[in-house]
Every structure is written in C-alpha cells, then in structure tokens.
Amino acid sequence: MSDSLLPTDQLHRPLRDLRISVTDRCNFRCTFCMPAGHQYDFLPRPEILSFEEISCLARIFARLGVDKIRLTGGEPLLRADIETLVAQLRQIPGVRDLALTTNGYLLERKAAGLVEAGLDRVTVSLHSLDPEIFARVNGLDLPLDRVLAGIEAATAAGLRPVKINAVVLRGVNEHELVDLARFGREAGCTMRFIEYMDVGTVNAWEPDRVVSAREILDRIEAVFPLENVPRERPGDVAHRYRYADGMGEIGVIPSITEPFCGDCSRARLSADGRLYTCLFSQVGHDLKTALRGGAPDDEIAELIASIWRQRADRYSEERAEAMRQGLFAPIEKVEMFRIGG
C-alpha cells in the first residue's frame, strides 16, 4: 500500500500508533480502572486472539502506517509466554518502536527475557511511594517492593529510560508529586503524571478529584525548575519538561484540562480482536471474524482503513466543552482494562 493510500480520518489524523491488549485480566484492582468490589466477566480463552493472529493483524496495521506498537492489558505480563509475541512483533517491517505497559508486579523476572525478545521500552504504573497508599490504590493490599524491584530490573536489563506513569488523584496521592519526581530523577526514569480520566464507567469518576496539569507542574517546579521540551511528533500525548539541572525529564498528560484529540493517531485492538478508535469508545469493530474466516490480508487492510476513514472521535474535547457549559453527563464506555490505557 503506497503512502498515497495510507488512511486518514475525518479530522485528517493518520494511523500511526497501535495499542494491543493481550488480555483483559489483571492482578491489580486499581480504584481508577478496575476497582475491587465488582463482578467482572472475563473473556473465555477461545475468544482471545492467539499470538499468530495478533501478529497477522499487526503486520496489516503496519502496512497502513503504524510504526509504534504498545502491548497492554489488563496486565500483559499475565499472558503466558508474552516474550514469544514480542519476538514475533519485532520482525514486522516498519515497526520502529515496540513497548509494553505493565503494573510492574511480575516485571522483575520478565525484564531480561523481554529485552532478549526485542522489546524497546517499558512503562510501569506506580501511583504512590507510600506502601499503605500503594496497597490501597491497587485494591488488593499488594506490596510496593515488588514493583520497585521490577523497575530496577527493567533498568538493569537495558529498557532505558523506564517510563513511570502515576495517575494523580486529589485526596489520595497529590501530596507525593515532588517525591515521585525525585524518585524518577534518582532512578534515571521518566516520570509521567496523568490527570485522572473518566475512562469506562466502573471507576465512578468525579471531576473534583482531578489534579490539573498546571497544578502538577507548579508543585514540582517549586522544587525542581523545569524547561519545556518540544514533542517528537504531533501524536505524542505527554507534554514534556526537562529538569533545568539536566537530571532527566518528566511528562504530564492533561487529557481533562488540555484535551489532545486533534493530534490523536492511536488505534486500540482488544484481546478479542475488536478495533477501538478512541480510549472512550462505546463500541468496537470486529476484526476477528474476518481474520478467522480466512479473509485475505488486503481485505482486512481495507476493512481497517475504512473504519479509520470514518473516524471522527474527539471525546475529550467534547467533554471539556460540555463541562464548561455545565452540561456534562457521564456515558457508558468501554472499560480501560478491556483495551489498555
């Protein structure tokens, strides 16, 4: 497929990034994603794409312009032999960046194998350095030490710089912003602070629990002066800042206060083979039926391209507009653990 045929959507956004959920299961019950106390119906094994099916679809996405792939979940390290999938994806022409997002709990014993298989980068979710708060946020009283050991192992294995995502929730961990920034500086990791988003419906999102990107930056800059860093490309979601003393950088993802829909180039593939064109989608598009029905690659490529060309998603911008007018009302959306972050 030539460059002239690469699809763009209704807002002229190209398809560049693919996030692949390899499982909808998770060993955490984080309050902002998959809170404890709910009954979750997980996908039966036959409904989940095999590694070969994932790799086939990924190759087709690469033909359509995707050059960045990120493995997500649920928790992707729960998927047995995930290193095999990484090795398969590494062989796809055109994929220049292969990453994985994890809660880090299983990372210590997986990091070296992931590097050997060809993984470029890893992002670890770490929302608190306080063991009690960490245990409360993960919903299952799981220990912080396991995640810290995973970060250390990833760094030692060569997955540098490790990125660390922290969702900031008012009344929970906003007092740790400087501590988290300091941890990243000293560990050689890139901290990324994420505004609490209304992903899915089970997290019972409340706007007054959002700590804005501006407040996050102000708190950190009061201790560590920052300088703006230009984005590498338009679709990058994080606003980047380097420390003025040269000790690394941080990122802030301001989905609530500064929506970035206009540059979004991300598609999401669920573990059961459905294509979602927005993190806040209500429905996904079935690719698995065509794949398992033996459809040729060109036919599946055209199916994906046609879905992308019809895309007009701009949920975060619409939410911001509705909130300004006092008209915001929650809608039912796909849960984040189904399609990754």
ChimeraX attribute file (.defattr): number of C-alpha atoms within 10 A of each C-alpha:
attribute: neighborCount
match mode: 1-to-1
recipient: residues
	/A:1	10
	/A:2	8
	/A:3	9
	/A:4	6
	/A:5	10
	/A:6	15
	/A:7	22
	/A:8	20
	/A:9	18
	/A:10	13
	/A:11	16
	/A:12	14
	/A:13	21
	/A:14	21
	/A:15	26
	/A:16	21
	/A:17	23
	/A:18	24
	/A:19	25
	/A:20	24
	/A:21	30
	/A:22	30
	/A:23	27
	/A:24	26
	/A:25	21
	/A:26	18
	/A:27	16
	/A:28	21
	/A:29	19
	/A:30	20
	/A:31	16
	/A:32	21
	/A:33	24
	/A:34	24
	/A:35	18
	/A:36	17
	/A:37	8
	/A:38	9
	/A:39	7
	/A:40	10
	/A:41	8
	/A:42	10
	/A:43	14
	/A:44	8
	/A:45	11
	/A:46	8
	/A:47	11
	/A:48	19
	/A:49	22
	/A:50	16
	/A:51	17
	/A:52	13
	/A:53	15
	/A:54	24
	/A:55	20
	/A:56	16
	/A:57	22
	/A:58	23
	/A:59	20
	/A:60	19
	/A:61	23
	/A:62	21
	/A:63	20
	/A:64	23
	/A:65	22
	/A:66	24
	/A:67	20
	/A:68	18
	/A:69	25
	/A:70	21
	/A:71	26
	/A:72	27
	/A:73	28
	/A:74	28
	/A:75	25
	/A:76	23
	/A:77	25
	/A:78	18
	/A:79	16
	/A:80	9
	/A:81	13
	/A:82	18
	/A:83	21
	/A:84	16
	/A:85	21
	/A:86	24
	/A:87	17
	/A:88	17
	/A:89	23
	/A:90	20
	/A:91	12
	/A:92	17
	/A:93	11
	/A:94	14
	/A:95	21
	/A:96	12
	/A:97	15
	/A:98	19
	/A:99	19
	/A:100	22
	/A:101	24
	/A:102	26
	/A:103	27
	/A:104	26
	/A:105	25
	/A:106	18
	/A:107	24
	/A:108	18
	/A:109	13
	/A:110	19
	/A:111	25
	/A:112	19
	/A:113	17
	/A:114	26
	/A:115	19
	/A:116	14
	/A:117	18
	/A:118	19
	/A:119	23
	/A:120	19
	/A:121	21
	/A:122	26
	/A:123	24
	/A:124	23
	/A:125	19
	/A:126	24
	/A:127	26
	/A:128	25
	/A:129	17
	/A:130	13
	/A:131	14
	/A:132	13
	/A:133	16
	/A:134	21
	/A:135	17
	/A:136	17
	/A:137	23
	/A:138	25
	/A:139	18
	/A:140	15
	/A:141	15
	/A:142	19
	/A:143	14
	/A:144	20
	/A:145	12
	/A:146	15
	/A:147	21
	/A:148	18
	/A:149	17
	/A:150	22
	/A:151	29
	/A:152	17
	/A:153	19
	/A:154	27
	/A:155	20
	/A:156	12
	/A:157	17
	/A:158	16
	/A:159	21
	/A:160	15
	/A:161	18
	/A:162	21
	/A:163	23
	/A:164	25
	/A:165	22
	/A:166	21
	/A:167	21
	/A:168	25
	/A:169	20
	/A:170	16
	/A:171	11
	/A:172	15
	/A:173	20
	/A:174	19
	/A:175	15
	/A:176	17
	/A:177	21
	/A:178	18
	/A:179	14
	/A:180	23
	/A:181	21
	/A:182	18
	/A:183	15
	/A:184	21
	/A:185	18
	/A:186	11
	/A:187	15
	/A:188	18
	/A:189	24
	/A:190	23
	/A:191	28
	/A:192	25
	/A:193	27
	/A:194	24
	/A:195	24
	/A:196	24
	/A:197	22
	/A:198	25
	/A:199	21
	/A:200	24
	/A:201	17
	/A:202	19
	/A:203	18
	/A:204	13
	/A:205	18
	/A:206	11
	/A:207	12
	/A:208	10
	/A:209	15
	/A:210	21
	/A:211	23
	/A:212	23
	/A:213	21
	/A:214	12
	/A:215	11
	/A:216	20
	/A:217	20
	/A:218	14
	/A:219	15
	/A:220	19
	/A:221	15
	/A:222	10
	/A:223	11
	/A:224	17
	/A:225	14
	/A:226	20
	/A:227	14
	/A:228	14
	/A:229	14
	/A:230	10
	/A:231	13
	/A:232	8
	/A:233	8
	/A:234	13
	/A:235	19
	/A:236	16
	/A:237	19
	/A:238	17
	/A:239	17
	/A:240	20
	/A:241	19
	/A:242	18
	/A:243	17
	/A:244	14
	/A:245	10
	/A:246	10
	/A:247	14
	/A:248	18
	/A:249	22
	/A:250	25
	/A:251	23
	/A:252	22
	/A:253	23
	/A:254	22
	/A:255	21
	/A:256	22
	/A:257	17
	/A:258	15
	/A:259	19
	/A:260	20
	/A:261	20
	/A:262	16
	/A:263	17
	/A:264	22
	/A:265	22
	/A:266	21
	/A:267	22
	/A:268	26
	/A:269	27
	/A:270	28
	/A:271	27
	/A:272	24
	/A:273	26
	/A:274	19
	/A:275	25
	/A:276	24
	/A:277	25
	/A:278	23
	/A:279	21
	/A:280	22
	/A:281	18
	/A:282	14
	/A:283	14
	/A:284	17
	/A:285	15
	/A:286	17
	/A:287	18
	/A:288	21
	/A:289	11
	/A:290	15
	/A:291	19
	/A:292	10
	/A:293	8
	/A:294	11
	/A:295	12
	/A:296	10
	/A:297	15
	/A:298	12
	/A:299	14
	/A:300	19
	/A:301	20
	/A:302	14
	/A:303	15
	/A:304	20
	/A:305	20
	/A:306	14
	/A:307	16
	/A:308	21
	/A:309	18
	/A:310	14
	/A:311	18
	/A:312	16
	/A:313	19
	/A:314	17
	/A:315	16
	/A:316	22
	/A:317	18
	/A:318	14
	/A:319	19
	/A:320	18
	/A:321	13
	/A:322	13
	/A:323	14
	/A:324	10
	/A:325	9
	/A:326	9
	/A:327	10
	/A:328	13
	/A:329	8
	/A:330	12
	/A:331	10
	/A:332	13
	/A:333	16
	/A:334	19
	/A:335	22
	/A:336	23
	/A:337	21
	/A:338	24
	/A:339	30
	/A:340	27
	/A:341	17
